[in-house]
Amino acid sequence: MKLPVVTFATLAVAGCAHAPPDSAPPPGAAESPRIAIVVDDLGDQLAPARRVLALPGPVACAFLPGSPHTGALAQQAHALGKEVLVHLPLQPRAVQARPVGLSAGSTALDVDAYLAASLEAVPHASGVNNHQGSLLTTQRQPMDWLMAAMARRGGLYFLDSRTAAHSVAYDRALANGLRATARDVFLDADPDPRAIRAAFGALVRRAHRHGQAVAIAHPYPATLQVLEELLPHLDGAAVHLVPPSALTRTAAAPGLKLKLSPSRGGARARAPSLPAARSAAAR
């Protein structure tokens, strides 16, 4: 069956329960509304990841550092011009679907060593976003340690997945001089195809309202089907798909810089082992 051309009108469905409160457009926002889409939880399974890599345009790929196929898939994503992120496992408030890399008990040296190990496991990563983390992203101290460790390495940006309503991760990224952005819409919080299309419509509306919007999705069969249907028709929705790095901003003043100096000539923290992959996909 031939798919209809998707227009902004057909995408402008009502409501989006998963978007954070509206904010003003960022300074210097482009006149043409821009959206970024990041697919999380990649690296455990090959087949869905290959469908993600085949999606048209600069759909970004966030890889779990402890997953068996992450290295090879991240190489392929980079070769195809997709932006690569480390999907960093952080401690949630409740059930964790996979081993946590950083927890409330982690020290500054733990954070630095785990970030180093994760960046090594995910080649070509230009950004980091949190996997789970509904507890840790609400705590200022560990977030400052993480953002300071990223800033010391240079060239990285942070995407706050906003798994907690009171996350401080985005603000602490800016305060530590990083480029940062934050998730506006979860495309597949409800994995029903109709709900995914509705969330996509909310993404488009938000971009038209604020100049830009960021969505996070997962490699579920229904999500991939909807993206395969809609992404070729974005011109009809009058939005432009860009990598998430294009929607980052920096603080006017860099703010807090932590005094955790890099391990130069002194004792170095041993890089921790990365969490082993589990068969079930984690959110």
N, C-alpha and C positions, 0 to 999 in steps of 0.2 A: 504494500500500500504506500502510495506517495505521501510523504510528510508535507503538511501545510507550511508555508512560509510563516515564521514566527515574527510577529510585530510587537511593538511595545504595548499596544492595546491588549493583545492576547496574553501577554505576560503580566499585565497590571491587575493581578488578582488581589483580593483584600487580605490584609493581616499578615503579620509575621511575629509569632510569639517568641522567636528566638533571637531577635535583634536587640542589642543594647540600646539605652536611651539615645535619642537623636543628638547630634552635635553639629556645630557650625562647620561649613566647608573649610578645609585647611587653607592657609594663606597661599596664594599663587596656584590654586587648583585649576586644572585645565578646563577650557570651556566645554569640550566634548566629554560627557560622562565616561568614567573609566571604572572597570571592574577587574578584580583579581580573584582567581580561584586556585585554592591549594587543596590537593588531595593528600590526606594524612594516611598514616598506618601502613605505608608501603614497605616492602622488604620480606614479608613472611611468605607470600605466595607469588608465583610467576605470572599465571594467566591473567588475573585482574590487573596487575601492574603493567603488563604489556598493553592492555586496553587503555590504560591511563596514558602511557607514552604515545599511543597512536591518536590521542585526542588532538583536534586542530588548535593551533595557537599556543600562546605561552602559558598553558596550565602548569602551575608549579607542583613539584613533587616533594613531599616530606617523608623522609625515610627513618625508620626506627633503627638506632645504631646497633642493637643486638640481634638483628634478624639475619637469617642465613643468606638471603639474596640481595641484601642492601648494597654491597659494594659494586657488584656487576650492574645492577639496575641503575644505581646513581651514575655510573659511567655512561650508560646508554642514554639516560635522561639528559645529561650534559651534552653529549654528542648531538642530540636532537634539538638543542637550544632551549630545553626546559630549565627553569630555575630549580636548584636543589636546596632543600633545607634539612637540617637535623631535627627530627621529631623527638625532642628530649623528654624521657620519662621522669616525671616529677610526682611527688607524693600526693595522692588524692585524699579527700576526707573519709571516703567510705571504701567500698570494695575496689581492689586494684586488679586489672585484667592481666597484668604481666608484672614481672619484677620492676621495682622502682629504682631508678638510678640515683636520684637525690631525694633526701628526706629532711624532715625538721631536725634530725640529729646530725646532719652533715656539717662539716667544718668548712672554712674558707678554702683550705688546701684540698679537701675532698671535692669541692665544687670545681676548682681549677683543674684538678687531675681528671675528673670525669668528663668535663667539657673537652679537654685535650684528646682523651680516648675516643670520644664520640665523633669529633671532627675528623680524626684519623679513620674511623670506620665508615664515614659517609664522604666519599671523595667529591670535590668540587662544591661543597656546601658554601653558600653565600649568606645563609640566614639560619636562624634557629626558631622553632616554635615549640610550645609545651605540649606534651602528651599527658593527658589527665592534669594533675597539679592543682586540683581545686583547694587543697590545703596550702601547699607551698607557695603558690602565687599570691596568696593573701598576706604573706609574711615578708616584711620589708628587708630584714637582714640577709636572708639567703638570696633574695632577689638582687640586692645590691652586690653580693659576692658574685653571682652569676653574670650580671651585666658588666661589672668591672673586669671579670675574666674575659668576656667577649671583647670589650673595648681594648684591652691590652693586645689582643691579637690583630686588631685592625680589619676593616673591610667587611665586617659582619653586621647584619641587622637582626632585630628581634620582632617576631610576630606574636602578639599575645592572643592565644586561642580563646581567652575569656571563658574558661571552664568554671570560673567562680564570679559571681556578681560583683564581689568586692576585690577583685584582683588588683594588685599594685604593680604588676609586672611591666605594663606599658609605661607607667609614670617613672618607675625606677630605671627603665632602659633610657628614657630621655634624660633623666637626671645624671646618668653616667656617661652621657655624650654619645649614645648610640643612635643610629637611625632606627625608627620603630613604627609599627602600625598595629592594628588590632582587628580581630575578627568582628564583622558586623552580623553575618548570617551563617547559621549552620544549614547547609542545603538538605541534609538527610537526618535531622534529629528524629523525624518520622520517616522510615524508609519506604513508605508507600509512594509509588510513582506520582500520584496526584499531589501529595504533600510536597514532594521534591520540586515539581513544577511550580507549585504555589510559592515555595521558598525562593526559587529562581526569579519569579516575578517580583518578590519583595526585594531581592538584591538589585534588580534593574531599577525599581522605583526609588530605592535609597540612593543609588548612584545619580539618578536624575535630580533628586532633591538636594544632595550634598556634594555633587561633583565626582564622588568616588565611593566605592564600597568593596569590602573584602569578604569573600565566602570561603568556608572550609567544608570539604566534602570527604567522603570515605569511599574506598573501592568496592562498594556494594553493587551487585548486579543491577538493581533498579537505578541507582545513581549514575552508573556508567551509561546505561541505556538512555536516560534523560539527557545527559551531557552530549552524547553522540547525536541525539536528535536536535538539540537547541543550539549548540555552539556554532554550527555552520551558518546560522541565521541571525547572528548578532547585529548585523547591519540593520535588519528590520526592527530591532529593539533600540536602535540609535545609541548604542554603547560600544566602547572600545575595550577589548580584553588586553590587559597588560600584566607583566609579572608583578608579584607583590612588592618587590623592591622599589618599583616606580610609585607606589602609594605610601612610602615611608616619609616621615618627617623627623626633624631634629628640634631639640629645645633651643630657644633663643639664647639661653645661658646653659652651658653643659651641666652645671650643678655639682652634686656630690661626686667626688672621686675617692674611692677607698684607698687606704694606705697599705693594702696587701701587695707587697712587692713581688715581682716574678722571682722564681727560684733561680737566681743567677749566682753561681759560685757557692751557694749554700745548700742546705738539705732540700732535696726534691721529694715531693710526694709521689709515691708509686701509683701509676695509673691503675684504677680499679678495673676489674673485669666487667664487661658490659652485660646487662641482663640478657639471659638466653631467651630466644623466641619461644612463644607458645603457639599452639595450633590455632586457638581462637583469636580472631582479630580484636584488637583493643581500641577503645575509643579515646 
